[in-house]
């Protein structure tokens, strides 16, 4: 029985990629737990596992004495003869846990402890592997959908993409490859330990880094991102090298780079904006695709500005359900008010663009 158990340990260890020592430790713990019930609670119990011969021995050692004073460490000569016919006073004998009891332990009590230790070891392996990858992109195969949560199979372990971390346009089927942002890695838990997101702005940022070498190399910097998942994302960029066009780097030849990102986002539109130190220019660019005539700084301290657009551009500046003006305000961190009236303001700063 012990030989069969130890053989199964080698197989499970290889299959799960976990050190056999984890299993041996679990068996030892289980046997000590049951041995504590078989022997006196204060008795010193030993467990010996011979991995090569496939033998497991559980025993306590006791000193053979004439008069027993410490039942945990001593045994009378008459009692000792039951375990060793050659025992005599002064000898130290071994009292073994019966084989049938050992068998029941391996089949019952040890099972639960082994699985607990295996689970903990597997979770530690996942944690150690993916914790350093927090904040990066990862891909995996959709294993199942549970209550609208996407469970992704990885090389080691699983990741969960809760419904709230998905874009409204995201829809996945079992077997499909999905890319996501590693939001957090938990040290332990009942379910997947990796929390993924396709909803966060950081997901778009990492997609851009992956697609645009100039960004990953630090030549083009991302100043800010504002996003309404599933609808539109605005990205403000600038270059640390005068010879590199930051917007052109993101868009790519014939728009191939931004189209690749848009495809990953299931058709979500991306506006790439050139960041400017001039609030007026930055705000005007952020309102794309609207045609902005001028921007007026209404309150510098409160970051309030007014953008004047052409009559034909007013609806584009606002956007469907107010998305464009909302994203432009988030991108620039200015409270932007729109107008299509060309009127002068004596108390405000005006700049033509």
Secondary structure, DSSP 4 states (H G I P E B T S, - for coil): -HHHHHHHHHHHHHHHT--HHHHHHHHHHHHHHHHHHHS-TTS-EEEEEETTTTEEEEEEEEEEESS-S-TTTEEEHHHHTTT-TT--TT-EEEEEPPHHHHHHHHHTHHHHHHHHHHHHHHHHHHHHHHGGGTTSEEEEEEEEEETTEEEEE-SSSEEEE-GGGS-TT----TT-EEEEEEEEE-S--SS-SEEEESSSHHHHHHHHHHH-HHHHTTSEEEEEEEEETTTEEEEEEEESSTTS-HHHHHH-GGGHHHHHHHHHTTT-EEEEEE--SSHHHHHHHHTTTS-EEEEEEEETTTTEEEEEE-GGGHHHHH-GGGHHHHHHHHHHT-EEEEE------TTSEEEE-
